[in-house]
Amino acid sequence: MKLIDTDAVRLPSVTEVEQLGLQSGQGPHHGTNLKRPQYLVYWRKLPLRKGYRPSFSRLKERTMKQNILLVAVCAALLQACTPASTSHEGSPSMPATPASVAAQPELSAYYWNLVSATDASGNPIAALSKGTERKLRLSFAGHNLKVSGGCNGQFGQYSYQDGVLKVPSLASTLMACDKSLMALDSEVGRLLKGDLRTVITHDSPEPVLQLTTQDGSVLKFQGEATPETRYGSKGEIKFLEVAAKTVTCSHPLIPNYQCLQVRERRYDDAGLQLPTQDTWHPLYQTIEGYEHHDGVRTVVRVKQYEWKNPPADAPSHVYVLDLVVEQDASGKS
């Protein structure tokens, strides 16, 4: 423990004050690896010379100098004992606000379907009218944004903080469609770019996402819970081959109930089909999002979810359509 003796004649220099708090020898801006300062500052009453009578003004000046030094020393000690929070790059970082932490999971918990689109004057945006008819949808997963429901799929990355959704320019597939759908794609790409002011409200059973674009347009999206949200689990990817014909299967309430015939398909890491090991068997439940056409054999990619709290008469696992891989209508009469 080092003792620093102070007097009323000389104030310490700025360098000396900094050294009181910086034990490691680093400069004052390196606050990440500081050791606890090992200094003790004490004050000593100096004996008065014989016959010396200090005036009131001298005593006041001496006291003020001591107070100034004490404040400077305390500030240096506090700065040394409290390292600055740094990010992984080593630069000071601000703590995440509750809004930025809470809103991001909520975005990915729903599909967001367009319900209205108005310009800065409150007039409907004609180019987006097809979006409400065709269920233009925003999907958030991790830091990825996907737009579907137009002619082409659009996709890119996003970030969210303090009520602002930041979206760089979106990439797109390049299919040609009807003129109105092409106009829809173009308008979506123009509006969903840059900083978008974001508000999520819960005035209805499903939340509503409102985005205000850079030109003042207002887009409103109705939330639809994702399967992960509804079933409380993460889906497992599987490939099912669905036979062209359904078969009669047993159902406790519906006589002559028709079930899909399925068998599992397997693929290697390169996407090449492996020999089929599964046998055809009836599927006693539907594939959510899949519509069967009699005589059409179909290979689908599905997500299988474990249903955490199913009703008494519901299956414990659920299949949700993710992608139609191939279809063969040669068996259709």
C-alpha positions in Angstrom: 0.0 0.0 0.0 1.5 3.3 -1.1 0.9 6.5 1.0 0.7 9.8 -0.7 1.3 12.8 1.5 -0.3 16.1 0.4 0.2 19.6 1.6 -1.3 22.9 1.0 1.5 24.4 -1.0 1.7 22.3 -4.2 -1.2 20.6 -6.0 -0.4 17.4 -7.9 -0.1 17.6 -11.7 -2.7 16.0 -14.0 -0.3 13.2 -14.6 0.1 12.4 -10.9 -3.7 12.4 -10.4 -4.1 10.0 -13.3 -1.4 7.7 -11.8 -3.4 7.5 -8.6 -6.1 5.5 -10.5 -4.0 3.8 -13.2 -2.1 1.0 -11.6 -1.2 -0.9 -14.7 0.8 1.9 -16.4 -1.7 2.2 -19.3 -3.1 5.5 -20.6 -6.4 6.8 -19.3 -8.4 5.4 -22.2 -7.4 1.8 -21.6 -10.0 0.8 -19.1 -10.4 -2.9 -19.7 -7.4 -4.4 -17.8 -7.0 -2.2 -14.8 -6.0 -3.5 -11.5 -7.5 -2.2 -8.3 -5.5 0.9 -7.3 -3.3 0.3 -4.2 -3.1 3.9 -3.0 -4.1 5.6 0.2 -4.4 9.3 0.3 -4.2 11.0 3.7 -4.0 14.6 4.8 -1.4 15.9 7.2 -1.8 19.1 9.2 1.4 21.1 8.7 2.8 22.8 11.9 2.7 26.5 11.8 5.9 28.5 11.9 6.5 30.3 15.1 4.8 33.7 15.1 2.9 32.8 11.9 -0.8 33.7 11.9 -2.6 32.7 8.7 -5.3 35.0 7.6 -8.9 33.8 7.1 -8.4 34.1 3.3 -5.3 31.9 3.4 -7.1 29.2 5.4 -10.1 29.3 3.0 -7.8 29.0 0.0 -5.9 26.1 1.5 -9.2 24.3 2.3 -10.5 24.8 -1.2 -7.2 23.4 -2.7 -7.5 20.4 -0.6 -11.2 19.8 -1.6 -10.3 20.2 -5.3 -7.5 17.6 -5.0 -9.8 15.2 -3.1 -12.5 15.4 -5.8 -9.9 14.8 -8.5 -8.4 11.8 -6.7 -11.8 10.2 -6.0 -12.8 10.6 -9.7 -9.6 9.0 -10.8 -10.0 6.1 -8.4 -13.7 5.5 -9.5 -12.7 5.5 -13.1 -10.0 3.0 -12.5 -12.2 0.6 -10.5 -15.0 0.6 -13.1 -13.9 -0.9 -16.4 -15.8 0.2 -19.5 -18.1 -2.4 -21.1 -16.6 -3.4 -24.4 -17.9 -5.3 -27.4 -16.1 -8.3 -29.0 -14.3 -5.8 -31.3 -12.9 -4.1 -28.3 -14.8 -0.8 -28.7 -17.2 0.5 -26.0 -20.7 -0.9 -26.4 -24.0 0.3 -25.3 -26.3 -2.1 -23.4 -29.2 -3.5 -25.4 -32.5 -1.8 -24.6 -35.5 -3.9 -23.4 -37.3 -2.9 -26.6 -34.6 -4.2 -28.9 -34.3 -7.5 -27.0 -38.1 -8.1 -26.8 -39.2 -7.2 -30.3 -36.8 -9.4 -32.2 -38.1 -12.8 -31.0 -41.7 -11.5 -31.6 -40.9 -10.7 -35.2 -39.8 -14.3 -35.8 -42.7 -15.8 -33.9 -45.2 -14.8 -36.6 -45.8 -14.7 -40.3 -46.8 -11.2 -41.2 -49.5 -10.9 -43.9 -50.1 -7.6 -45.6 -53.6 -6.2 -44.8 -53.3 -2.5 -45.9 -50.8 -0.1 -47.6 -51.2 3.6 -47.8 -48.9 6.4 -49.0 -47.8 9.4 -47.0 -51.2 11.2 -47.8 -53.2 8.2 -46.6 -54.2 7.0 -50.1 -54.1 3.3 -50.9 -51.0 2.2 -52.8 -52.5 0.7 -56.0 -49.4 -1.4 -56.8 -49.8 -3.3 -53.5 -53.5 -4.1 -53.9 -52.5 -7.5 -55.2 -50.5 -8.1 -52.0 -53.6 -8.1 -49.9 -55.4 -10.5 -52.2 -52.5 -12.9 -52.6 -51.3 -12.8 -48.9 -48.0 -11.0 -49.3 -46.1 -12.3 -46.4 -43.0 -11.3 -44.4 -41.1 -14.0 -42.6 -38.3 -13.4 -40.1 -35.8 -16.1 -39.1 -32.6 -15.3 -37.3 -31.4 -12.2 -39.1 -33.0 -13.2 -42.4 -36.0 -11.6 -44.0 -38.1 -13.4 -46.7 -41.0 -11.8 -48.7 -43.4 -14.2 -50.5 -46.8 -13.9 -52.2 -45.7 -11.9 -55.2 -44.4 -13.1 -58.5 -40.8 -13.6 -57.2 -39.5 -14.4 -53.7 -37.4 -11.6 -52.2 -34.9 -12.1 -49.4 -32.2 -10.4 -47.5 -30.9 -9.6 -44.0 -32.3 -7.3 -41.4 -31.5 -5.9 -38.0 -33.8 -4.4 -35.4 -33.0 -1.9 -32.6 -34.9 0.8 -30.7 -38.1 0.6 -32.9 -36.2 0.7 -36.2 -36.1 -2.2 -38.7 -33.0 -1.8 -40.9 -33.2 -3.6 -44.3 -30.6 -3.4 -47.0 -31.7 -3.9 -50.6 -33.5 -7.2 -51.1 -32.4 -9.9 -53.6 -35.0 -11.6 -55.8 -35.6 -14.5 -58.0 -36.1 -13.7 -61.7 -39.3 -15.2 -63.0 -41.6 -13.3 -65.4 -45.3 -13.0 -64.4 -48.4 -11.0 -65.0 -47.7 -7.2 -65.2 -49.6 -6.5 -61.9 -47.5 -9.0 -60.0 -44.3 -7.6 -61.5 -45.4 -4.1 -60.3 -46.1 -5.6 -56.8 -42.6 -7.0 -56.6 -41.1 -3.7 -57.7 -43.0 -1.7 -55.2 -42.2 -4.1 -52.4 -38.5 -3.9 -53.2 -38.7 -0.1 -53.3 -40.5 0.3 -50.0 -38.9 -2.4 -47.9 -35.5 -0.8 -47.8 -33.5 1.4 -45.4 -34.7 2.4 -42.0 -38.3 1.4 -41.3 -40.1 2.8 -38.2 -41.7 -0.3 -36.5 -44.6 -0.6 -34.1 -46.2 -3.9 -33.0 -49.7 -3.6 -31.4 -51.8 -6.2 -29.6 -55.3 -4.6 -29.9 -56.7 -7.7 -31.7 -56.3 -11.5 -31.0 -53.3 -11.5 -33.4 -50.6 -8.8 -33.2 -50.3 -6.1 -36.0 -47.0 -5.0 -37.4 -46.9 -1.4 -38.7 -44.0 -0.3 -40.9 -43.5 3.3 -41.8 -41.2 3.6 -44.8 -38.7 6.3 -45.7 -41.2 8.1 -48.0 -43.9 8.1 -45.3 -45.9 5.1 -46.6 -47.6 2.9 -44.0 -47.7 -0.8 -44.4 -49.8 -2.9 -41.9 -49.3 -6.7 -41.5 -51.5 -9.1 -39.5 -49.6 -11.7 -37.4 -50.1 -15.4 -37.9 -48.4 -17.6 -35.4 -45.6 -19.8 -37.0 -45.8 -23.6 -36.4 -42.9 -23.2 -33.9 -45.0 -20.8 -31.9 -48.2 -22.9 -32.2 -46.7 -26.3 -31.4 -43.9 -25.2 -29.0 -41.0 -27.1 -30.7 -38.5 -26.8 -33.5 -39.4 -28.6 -36.6 -37.4 -31.6 -38.0 -36.9 -31.7 -41.8 -38.2 -34.8 -43.5 -39.0 -35.8 -47.1 -42.2 -37.7 -47.8 -43.3 -39.3 -51.1 -47.1 -39.2 -51.4 -48.7 -41.8 -53.6 -51.0 -40.8 -56.4 -54.0 -42.6 -54.9 -55.4 -42.4 -51.3 -56.5 -45.5 -49.4 -59.4 -46.3 -47.1 -58.3 -46.3 -43.5 -59.9 -46.6 -40.1 -61.3 -43.5 -38.4 -63.4 -43.6 -35.2 -65.9 -41.0 -36.4 -65.7 -41.0 -40.2 -66.6 -44.2 -42.2 -64.6 -44.9 -45.3 -62.1 -42.3 -44.4 -59.4 -41.7 -47.0 -55.8 -41.5 -45.9 -52.7 -40.4 -47.9 -50.2 -43.2 -48.6 -46.7 -42.1 -47.8 -43.2 -43.4 -47.5 -40.1 -41.5 -46.4 -37.5 -40.4 -48.9 -33.8 -39.9 -48.0 -31.1 -37.8 -49.7 -27.4 -37.5 -49.2 -25.5 -34.3 -48.5 -25.2 -33.6 -52.3 -28.9 -33.8 -52.7 -28.9 -37.2 -54.5 -31.6 -39.7 -53.6 -30.6 -42.7 -51.5 -32.3 -46.1 -51.9 -35.8 -46.1 -50.3 -36.0 -48.2 -47.2 -39.5 -47.3 -46.0 -42.6 -49.1 -47.2 -45.9 -47.5 -48.2 -48.2 -46.9 -45.3 -51.3 -44.8 -44.5 -50.8 -41.5 -42.9 -53.6 -41.0 -40.3 -53.4 -37.3 -40.3 -53.1 -34.4 -42.8 -50.1 -32.5 -43.9 -50.7 -28.9 -43.0 -50.6 -26.7 -46.1 -50.7 -29.7 -48.6 -53.5 -30.2 -51.1 -53.7 -33.6 -52.6 -54.7 -34.1 -56.3 -55.9 -37.6 -57.1 -53.6 -39.3 -59.6 -50.6 -37.0 -58.9 -47.6 -38.5 -57.1 -45.8 -35.9 -55.1 -42.6 -35.6 -53.2 -42.7 -33.0 -50.4 -40.3 -31.6 -47.9 -42.1 -31.2 -44.6 -41.3 -30.1 -41.0 -42.3 -32.5 -38.3 -43.2 -30.9 -35.0 -43.6 -32.4 -31.6 -46.9 -31.0 -30.3 -46.1 -30.0 -26.7 -49.7 -29.8 -25.4 -52.1 -31.5 -28.0 -55.8 -31.9 -27.4 -56.9 -35.4 -26.3 -57.9 -36.6 -29.8 -54.9 -35.0 -31.6 -51.6 -36.6 -32.7 -48.4 -35.9 -30.8 -46.6 -35.0 -34.0 -47.7 -32.7 -36.8 -46.5 -32.4 -40.4 -46.3 -29.0 -42.0 -45.6 -28.5 -45.8 -42.3 -26.7 -46.4 -41.7 -27.3 -50.1 -43.1 -29.3 -53.0 -40.0 -31.1 -54.4 -41.5 -32.9 -57.4 -44.8 -34.0 -58.9 -45.7 -36.7 -61.4 -49.2 -36.6 -63.0 -48.6 -39.7 -65.3 -51.0 -41.7 -63.2 -53.8 -39.2 -63.5 -56.7 -40.5 -65.6 
